[in-house]
Amino acid sequence: MQLKYILSSFLCEFLIACNPSPFLYSLKTQITNLGGTVGGGGEGGGALTETERRSVQDRLAKVQSELDSKRVTVKNLKLSLEKIDITE
């Protein structure tokens, strides 16, 4: 359950970075609010094993790297568009 929350949260971050919109911010808020209840009720299965934790951290690092790359790409595209002369 925590893995789904973590991946959902980072997917929202990725989408917001690529295309910020009120809908995506709202979705991120909803997921963040749900995160406070996930795995915290003592229902069992809430804690990650060391192997699962490493796997999640590896995925997190990969998603963050992809997110950074997409941000740079979007920034470069915006700069390129600003340089284009509209009269051409």
N, CA, C and O atoms as a printed pandas DataFrame, in Angstrom:
     atom_number atom_name residue_name chain_id  residue_number  x_coord  y_coord  z_coord
0              1         N          MET        A               1    0.831   -1.190    0.000
1              2        CA          MET        A               1    0.000    0.000    0.000
2              3         C          MET        A               1    0.875    1.252    0.000
3              4         O          MET        A               1    0.577    2.212   -0.711
4              5         N          GLN        A               2    1.946    1.253    0.787
5              6        CA          GLN        A               2    2.824    2.416    0.832
6              7         C          GLN        A               2    3.520    2.620   -0.502
7              8         O          GLN        A               2    3.731    3.755   -0.930
8              9         N          LEU        A               3    3.879    1.520   -1.161
9             10        CA          LEU        A               3    4.543    1.623   -2.456
10            11         C          LEU        A               3    3.625    2.309   -3.463
11            12         O          LEU        A               3    4.073    3.156   -4.235
12            13         N          LYS        A               4    2.344    1.947   -3.458
13            14        CA          LYS        A               4    1.387    2.595   -4.357
14            15         C          LYS        A               4    1.309    4.085   -4.069
15            16         O          LYS        A               4    1.257    4.898   -4.992
16            17         N          TYR        A               5    1.299    4.445   -2.790
17            18        CA          TYR        A               5    1.241    5.854   -2.407
18            19         C          TYR        A               5    2.477    6.598   -2.895
19            20         O          TYR        A               5    2.368    7.686   -3.461
20            21         N          ILE        A               6    3.643    6.018   -2.677
21            22        CA          ILE        A               6    4.894    6.666   -3.075
22            23         C          ILE        A               6    4.946    6.849   -4.584
23            24         O          ILE        A               6    5.277    7.930   -5.072
24            25         N          LEU        A               7    4.619    5.791   -5.324
25            26        CA          LEU        A               7    4.655    5.888   -6.784
26            27         C          LEU        A               7    3.609    6.866   -7.306
27            28         O          LEU        A               7    3.875    7.612   -8.249
28            29         N          SER        A               8    2.423    6.871   -6.704
29            30        CA          SER        A               8    1.387    7.817   -7.121
30            31         C          SER        A               8    1.826    9.251   -6.880
31            32         O          SER        A               8    1.604   10.128   -7.714
32            33         N          SER        A               9    2.446    9.479   -5.740
33            34        CA          SER        A               9    2.912   10.816   -5.402
34            35         C          SER        A               9    3.952   11.305   -6.399
35            36         O          SER        A               9    3.895   12.451   -6.846
36            37         N          PHE        A              10    4.903   10.443   -6.750
37            38        CA          PHE        A              10    5.944   10.863   -7.680
38            39         C          PHE        A              10    5.430   10.980   -9.105
39            40         O          PHE        A              10    5.934   11.790   -9.883
40            41         N          LEU        A              11    4.433   10.180   -9.453
41            42        CA          LEU        A              11    3.823   10.334  -10.763
42            43         C          LEU        A              11    3.167   11.706  -10.864
43            44         O          LEU        A              11    3.274   12.372  -11.894
44            45         N          CYS        A              12    2.493   12.128   -9.808
45            46        CA          CYS        A              12    1.885   13.464   -9.798
46            47         C          CYS        A              12    2.947   14.541   -9.923
47            48         O          CYS        A              12    2.767   15.501  -10.673
48            49         N          GLU        A              13    4.053   14.397   -9.200
49            50        CA          GLU        A              13    5.143   15.374   -9.298
50            51         C          GLU        A              13    5.637   15.464  -10.735
51            52         O          GLU        A              13    5.873   16.555  -11.253
52            53         N          PHE        A              14    5.789   14.314  -11.368
53            54        CA          PHE        A              14    6.266   14.263  -12.747
54            55         C          PHE        A              14    5.285   14.970  -13.681
55            56         O          PHE        A              14    5.686   15.778  -14.518
56            57         N          LEU        A              15    4.016   14.664  -13.535
57            58        CA          LEU        A              15    3.007   15.279  -14.396
58            59         C          LEU        A              15    2.917   16.782  -14.174
59            60         O          LEU        A              15    2.755   17.540  -15.130
60            61         N          ILE        A              16    3.020   17.214  -12.934
61            62        CA          ILE        A              16    2.965   18.643  -12.626
62            63         C          ILE        A              16    4.155   19.357  -13.236
63            64         O          ILE        A              16    4.022   20.473  -13.736
64            65         N          ALA        A              17    5.325   18.716  -13.198
65            66        CA          ALA        A              17    6.518   19.333  -13.777
66            67         C          ALA        A              17    6.371   19.487  -15.288
67            68         O          ALA        A              17    6.827   20.474  -15.867
68            69         N          CYS        A              18    5.733   18.510  -15.919
69            70        CA          CYS        A              18    5.564   18.564  -17.372
70            71         C          CYS        A              18    4.429   19.493  -17.792
71            72         O          CYS        A              18    4.510   20.155  -18.827
72            73         N          ASN        A              19    3.383   19.537  -16.993
73            74        CA          ASN        A              19    2.217   20.332  -17.366
74            75         C          ASN        A              19    1.474   20.771  -16.106
75            76         O          ASN        A              19    0.502   20.133  -15.703
76            77         N          PRO        A              20    1.932   21.865  -15.480
77            78        CA          PRO        A              20    1.258   22.305  -14.259
78            79         C          PRO        A              20   -0.198   22.689  -14.532
79            80         O          PRO        A              20   -0.484   23.466  -15.443
80            81         N          SER        A              21   -1.091   22.146  -13.752
81            82        CA          SER        A              21   -2.502   22.494  -13.896
82            83         C          SER        A              21   -3.181   22.338  -12.537
83            84         O          SER        A              21   -2.721   21.564  -11.698
84            85         N          PRO        A              22   -4.268   23.066  -12.319
85            86        CA          PRO        A              22   -4.990   22.957  -11.044
86            87         C          PRO        A              22   -5.463   21.531  -10.762
87            88         O          PRO        A              22   -5.465   21.089   -9.614
88            89         N          PHE        A              23   -5.863   20.817  -11.809
89            90        CA          PHE        A              23   -6.323   19.441  -11.624
90            91         C          PHE        A              23   -5.218   18.570  -11.041
91            92         O          PHE        A              23   -5.458   17.801  -10.110
92            93         N          LEU        A              24   -4.003   18.686  -11.586
93            94        CA          LEU        A              24   -2.898   17.866  -11.105
94            95         C          LEU        A              24   -2.507   18.236   -9.682
95            96         O          LEU        A              24   -2.183   17.362   -8.879
96            97         N          TYR        A              25   -2.537   19.537   -9.363
97            98        CA          TYR        A              25   -2.245   19.948   -7.990
98            99         C          TYR        A              25   -3.289   19.381   -7.030
99           100         O          TYR        A              25   -2.957   18.964   -5.920
100          101         N          SER        A              26   -4.547   19.367   -7.460
101          102        CA          SER        A              26   -5.618   18.814   -6.642
102          103         C          SER        A              26   -5.411   17.316   -6.429
103          104         O          SER        A              26   -5.585   16.808   -5.321
104          105         N          LEU        A              27   -5.042   16.621   -7.493
105          106        CA          LEU        A              27   -4.786   15.187   -7.399
106          107         C          LEU        A              27   -3.633   14.907   -6.443
107          108         O          LEU        A              27   -3.699   13.980   -5.636
108          109         N          LYS        A              28   -2.580   15.709   -6.538
109          110        CA          LYS        A              28   -1.437   15.537   -5.640
110          111         C          LYS        A              28   -1.866   15.745   -4.189
111          112         O          LYS        A              28   -1.449   14.997   -3.305
112          113         N          THR        A              29   -2.693   16.752   -3.943
113          114        CA          THR        A              29   -3.167   17.023   -2.587
114          115         C          THR        A              29   -3.965   15.838   -2.048
115          116         O          THR        A              29   -3.806   15.449   -0.891
116          117         N          GLN        A              30   -4.819   15.270   -2.890
117          118        CA          GLN        A              30   -5.613   14.121   -2.463
118          119         C          GLN        A              30   -4.724   12.938   -2.104
119          120         O          GLN        A              30   -4.942   12.278   -1.088
120          121         N          ILE        A              31   -3.725   12.672   -2.935
121          122        CA          ILE        A              31   -2.822   11.552   -2.672
122          123         C          ILE        A              31   -2.023   11.804   -1.403
123          124         O          ILE        A              31   -1.830   10.897   -0.594
124          125         N          THR        A              32   -1.558   13.040   -1.229
125          126        CA          THR        A              32   -0.791   13.383   -0.034
126          127         C          THR        A              32   -1.644   13.200    1.217
127          128         O          THR        A              32   -1.161   12.686    2.226
128          129         N          ASN        A              33   -2.897   13.613    1.161
129          130        CA          ASN        A              33   -3.789   13.458    2.309
130          131         C          ASN        A              33   -4.038   11.990    2.632
131          132         O          ASN        A              33   -4.131   11.622    3.803
132          133         N          LEU        A              34   -4.147   11.152    1.613
133          134        CA          LEU        A              34   -4.333    9.724    1.837
134          135         C          LEU        A              34   -3.086    9.094    2.441
135          136         O          LEU        A              34   -3.185    8.109    3.173
136          137         N          GLY        A              35   -1.927    9.644    2.147
137          138        CA          GLY        A              35   -0.675    9.085    2.634
138          139         C          GLY        A              35   -0.576    9.063    4.137
139          140         O          GLY        A              35    0.119    8.216    4.698
140          141         N          GLY        A              36   -1.252    9.972    4.798
141          142        CA          GLY        A              36   -1.210    9.997    6.249
142          143         C          GLY        A              36   -1.919    8.813    6.877
143          144         O          GLY        A              36   -1.641    8.467    8.026
144          145         N          THR        A              37   -2.838    8.180    6.138
145          146        CA          THR        A              37   -3.579    7.057    6.690
146          147         C          THR        A              37   -3.066    5.716    6.193
147          148         O          THR        A              37   -3.406    4.682    6.768
148          149         N          VAL        A              38   -2.268    5.705    5.156
149          150        CA          VAL        A              38   -1.789    4.448    4.588
150          151         C          VAL        A              38   -0.780    3.808    5.526
151          152         O          VAL        A              38    0.202    4.443    5.911
152          153         N          GLY        A              39   -1.012    2.563    5.892
153          154        CA          GLY        A              39   -0.070    1.811    6.709
154          155         C          GLY        A              39    0.034    2.282    8.148
155          156         O          GLY        A              39    0.863    1.767    8.897
156          157         N          GLY        A              40   -0.768    3.231    8.551
157          158        CA          GLY        A              40   -0.633    3.760    9.900
158          159         C          GLY        A              40   -1.669    3.245   10.872
159          160         O          GLY        A              40   -1.672    3.646   12.036
160          161         N          GLY        A              41   -2.549    2.368   10.425
161          162        CA          GLY        A              41   -3.630    1.915   11.279
162          163         C          GLY        A              41   -3.330    0.659   12.065
163          164         O          GLY        A              41   -4.221    0.139   12.736
164          165         N          GLY        A              42   -2.101    0.147   12.009
165          166        CA          GLY        A              42   -1.773   -1.075   12.713
166          167         C          GLY        A              42   -2.462   -2.287   12.126
167          168         O          GLY        A              42   -2.693   -3.273   12.826
168          169         N          GLU        A              43   -2.791   -2.223   10.853
169          170        CA          GLU        A              43   -3.505   -3.308   10.199
170          171         C          GLU        A              43   -2.564   -4.396    9.702
171          172         O          GLU        A              43   -3.021   -5.377    9.115
172          173         N          GLY        A              44   -1.283   -4.249    9.918
173          174        CA          GLY        A              44   -0.327   -5.241    9.446
174          175         C          GLY        A              44    0.065   -4.968    8.015
175          176         O          GLY        A              44   -0.726   -4.429    7.241
176          177         N          GLY        A              45    1.274   -5.336    7.657
177          178        CA          GLY        A              45    1.725   -5.137    6.291
178          179         C          GLY        A              45    2.101   -3.708    5.982
179          180         O          GLY        A              45    2.400   -3.392    4.831
180          181         N          GLY        A              46    2.097   -2.828    6.975
181          182        CA          GLY        A              46    2.394   -1.426    6.735
182          183         C          GLY        A              46    3.871   -1.126    6.621
183          184         O          GLY        A              46    4.266   -0.191    5.925
184          185         N          ALA        A              47    4.694   -1.916    7.303
185          186        CA          ALA        A              47    6.132   -1.649    7.302
186          187         C          ALA        A              47    6.792   -2.330    6.112
187          188         O          ALA        A              47    6.427   -3.440    5.726
188          189         N          LEU        A              48    7.769   -1.640    5.545
189          190        CA          LEU        A              48    8.507   -2.208    4.424
190          191         C          LEU        A              48    9.696   -3.002    4.934
191          192         O          LEU        A              48   10.328   -2.633    5.924
192          193         N          THR        A              49    9.992   -4.092    4.251
193          194        CA          THR        A              49   11.211   -4.821    4.571
194          195         C          THR        A              49   12.387   -4.032    4.018
195          196         O          THR        A              49   12.205   -3.098    3.236
196          197         N          GLU        A              50   13.577   -4.406    4.419
197          198        CA          GLU        A              50   14.779   -3.708    3.942
198          199         C          GLU        A              50   14.915   -3.826    2.422
199          200         O          GLU        A              50   15.317   -2.870    1.758
200          201         N          THR        A              51   14.584   -4.983    1.880
201          202        CA          THR        A              51   14.652   -5.185    0.425
202          203         C          THR        A              51   13.639   -4.300   -0.287
203          204         O          THR        A              51   13.956   -3.674   -1.299
204          205         N          GLU        A              52   12.416   -4.248    0.245
205          206        CA          GLU        A              52   11.390   -3.390   -0.353
206          207         C          GLU        A              52   11.788   -1.923   -0.260
207          208         O          GLU        A              52   11.585   -1.156   -1.201
208          209         N          ARG        A              53   12.356   -1.537    0.879
209          210        CA          ARG        A              53   12.783   -0.154    1.073
210          211         C          ARG        A              53   13.849    0.220    0.040
211          212         O          ARG        A              53   13.781    1.292   -0.562
212          213         N          ARG        A              54   14.834   -0.663   -0.166
213          214        CA          ARG        A              54   15.879   -0.387   -1.161
214          215         C          ARG        A              54   15.279   -0.288   -2.559
215          216         O          ARG        A              54   15.662    0.571   -3.354
216          217         N          SER        A              55   14.337   -1.175   -2.846
217          218        CA          SER        A              55   13.682   -1.157   -4.151
218          219         C          SER        A              55   12.932    0.156   -4.368
219          220         O          SER        A              55   13.019    0.758   -5.438
220          221         N          VAL        A              56   12.200    0.591   -3.351
221          222        CA          VAL        A              56   11.459    1.854   -3.444
222          223         C          VAL        A              56   12.423    3.027   -3.582
223          224         O          VAL        A              56   12.174    3.945   -4.363
224          225         N          GLN        A              57   13.524    3.004   -2.827
225          226        CA          GLN        A              57   14.507    4.085   -2.924
226          227         C          GLN        A              57   15.143    4.127   -4.308
227          228         O          GLN        A              57   15.388    5.206   -4.848
228          229         N          ASP        A              58   15.410    2.953   -4.883
229          230        CA          ASP        A              58   15.962    2.907   -6.243
230          231         C          ASP        A              58   14.972    3.477   -7.252
231          232         O          ASP        A              58   15.342    4.250   -8.137
232          233         N          ARG        A              59   13.707    3.085   -7.106
233          234        CA          ARG        A              59   12.680    3.618   -8.007
234          235         C          ARG        A              59   12.532    5.124   -7.832
235          236         O          ARG        A              59   12.376    5.864   -8.803
236          237         N          LEU        A              60   12.585    5.561   -6.590
237          238        CA          LEU        A              60   12.488    6.983   -6.296
238          239         C          LEU        A              60   13.616    7.752   -6.971
239          240         O          LEU        A              60   13.384    8.788   -7.594
240          241         N          ALA        A              61   14.831    7.242   -6.846
241          242        CA          ALA        A              61   15.974    7.901   -7.474
242          243         C          ALA        A              61   15.805    7.956   -8.988
243          244         O          ALA        A              61   16.126    8.964   -9.618
244          245         N          LYS        A              62   15.304    6.877   -9.568
245          246        CA          LYS        A              62   15.097    6.837  -11.019
246          247         C          LYS        A              62   14.032    7.847  -11.442
247          248         O          LYS        A              62   14.219    8.578  -12.414
248          249         N          VAL        A              63   12.925    7.887  -10.719
249          250        CA          VAL        A              63   11.846    8.823  -11.049
250          251         C          VAL        A              63   12.312   10.261  -10.876
251          252         O          VAL        A              63   11.995   11.120  -11.699
252          253         N          GLN        A              64   13.068   10.531   -9.805
253          254        CA          GLN        A              64   13.573   11.887   -9.597
254          255         C          GLN        A              64   14.532   12.290  -10.711
255          256         O          GLN        A              64   14.522   13.436  -11.161
256          257         N          SER        A              65   15.355   11.352  -11.153
257          258        CA          SER        A              65   16.279   11.624  -12.251
258          259         C          SER        A              65   15.510   11.928  -13.536
259          260         O          SER        A              65   15.836   12.873  -14.254
260          261         N          GLU        A              66   14.492   11.123  -13.820
261          262        CA          GLU        A              66   13.664   11.356  -15.003
262          263         C          GLU        A              66   12.943   12.696  -14.903
263          264         O          GLU        A              66   12.826   13.421  -15.891
264          265         N          LEU        A              67   12.466   13.016  -13.718
265          266        CA          LEU        A              67   11.776   14.283  -13.498
266          267         C          LEU        A              67   12.706   15.457  -13.751
267          268         O          LEU        A              67   12.329   16.421  -14.416
268          269         N          ASP        A              68   13.922   15.377  -13.222
269          270        CA          ASP        A              68   14.902   16.439  -13.451
270          271         C          ASP        A              68   15.211   16.589  -14.937
271          272         O          ASP        A              68   15.327   17.702  -15.450
272          273         N          SER        A              69   15.341   15.462  -15.615
273          274        CA          SER        A              69   15.614   15.487  -17.051
274          275         C          SER        A              69   14.467   16.144  -17.816
275          276         O          SER        A              69   14.697   16.954  -18.713
276          277         N          LYS        A              70   13.243   15.795  -17.462
277          278        CA          LYS        A              70   12.072   16.386  -18.129
278          279         C          LYS        A              70   11.987   17.882  -17.854
279          280         O          LYS        A              70   11.622   18.654  -18.741
280          281         N          ARG        A              71   12.316   18.296  -16.643
281          282        CA          ARG        A              71   12.291   19.726  -16.320
282          283         C          ARG        A              71   13.290   20.490  -17.180
283          284         O          ARG        A              71   12.985   21.571  -17.684
284          285         N          VAL        A              72   14.485   19.923  -17.344
285          286        CA          VAL        A              72   15.502   20.569  -18.176
286          287         C          VAL        A              72   15.021   20.637  -19.624
287          288         O          VAL        A              72   15.197   21.656  -20.292
288          289         N          THR        A              73   14.421   19.564  -20.102
289          290        CA          THR        A              73   13.906   19.541  -21.470
290          291         C          THR        A              73   12.833   20.601  -21.666
291          292         O          THR        A              73   12.854   21.330  -22.659
292          293         N          VAL        A              74   11.900   20.692  -20.732
293          294        CA          VAL        A              74   10.833   21.691  -20.825
294          295         C          VAL        A              74   11.418   23.097  -20.782
295          296         O          VAL        A              74   10.997   23.968  -21.543
296          297         N          LYS        A              75   12.375   23.320  -19.908
297          298        CA          LYS        A              75   13.013   24.634  -19.809
298          299         C          LYS        A              75   13.710   24.996  -21.117
299          300         O          LYS        A              75   13.592   26.125  -21.595
300          301         N          ASN        A              76   14.435   24.040  -21.696
301          302        CA          ASN        A              76   15.121   24.295  -22.965
302          303         C          ASN        A              76   14.134   24.568  -24.097
303          304         O          ASN        A              76   14.379   25.428  -24.943
304          305         N          LEU        A              77   13.033   23.847  -24.112
305          306        CA          LEU        A              77   12.013   24.091  -25.132
306          307         C          LEU        A              77   11.407   25.482  -24.984
307          308         O          LEU        A              77   11.178   26.171  -25.979
308          309         N          LYS        A              78   11.150   25.891  -23.758
309          310        CA          LYS        A              78   10.606   27.234  -23.529
310          311         C          LYS        A              78   11.586   28.298  -23.993
311          312         O          LYS        A              78   11.191   29.277  -24.626
312          313         N          LEU        A              79   12.872   28.107  -23.677
313          314        CA          LEU        A              79   13.887   29.074  -24.115
314          315         C          LEU        A              79   13.978   29.120  -25.636
315          316         O          LEU        A              79   14.111   30.195  -26.220
316          317         N          SER        A              80   13.907   27.963  -26.273
317          318        CA          SER        A              80   13.956   27.917  -27.734
318          319         C          SER        A              80   12.763   28.632  -28.347
319          320         O          SER        A              80   12.902   29.358  -29.332
320          321         N          LEU        A              81   11.597   28.425  -27.763
321          322        CA          LEU        A              81   10.397   29.085  -28.277
322          323         C          LEU        A              81   10.482   30.598  -28.120
323          324         O          LEU        A              81   10.006   31.342  -28.977
324          325         N          GLU        A              82   11.082   31.049  -27.036
325          326        CA          GLU        A              82   11.225   32.490  -26.828
326          327         C          GLU        A              82   12.165   33.112  -27.855
327          328         O          GLU        A              82   12.019   34.283  -28.205
328          329         N          LYS        A              83   13.122   32.338  -28.333
329          330        CA          LYS        A              83   14.102   32.853  -29.287
330          331         C          LYS        A              83   13.579   32.878  -30.720
331          332         O          LYS        A              83   14.107   33.600  -31.566
332          333         N          ILE        A              84   12.551   32.096  -30.988
333          334        CA          ILE        A              84   12.010   32.044  -32.346
334          335         C          ILE        A              84   11.332   33.369  -32.665
335          336         O          ILE        A              84   10.528   33.880  -31.885
336          337         N          ASP        A              85   11.671   33.909  -33.821
337          338        CA          ASP        A              85   11.055   35.159  -34.269
338          339         C          ASP        A              85    9.706   34.829  -34.891
339          340         O          ASP        A              85    9.627   34.044  -35.837
340          341         N          ILE        A              86    8.669   35.415  -34.370
341          342        CA          ILE        A              86    7.312   35.122  -34.828
342          343         C          ILE        A              86    7.108   35.546  -36.278
343          344         O          ILE        A              86    6.274   34.963  -36.971
344          345         N          THR        A              87    7.835   36.528  -36.745
345          346        CA          THR        A              87    7.622   37.033  -38.101
346          347         C          THR        A              87    8.206   36.128  -39.176
347          348         O          THR        A              87    7.950   36.348  -40.360
348          349         N          GLU        A              88    8.975   35.126  -38.805
349          350        CA          GLU        A              88    9.599   34.257  -39.814
350          351         C          GLU        A              88    8.607   33.425  -40.528
351          352         O          GLU        A              88    8.973   32.643  -41.405
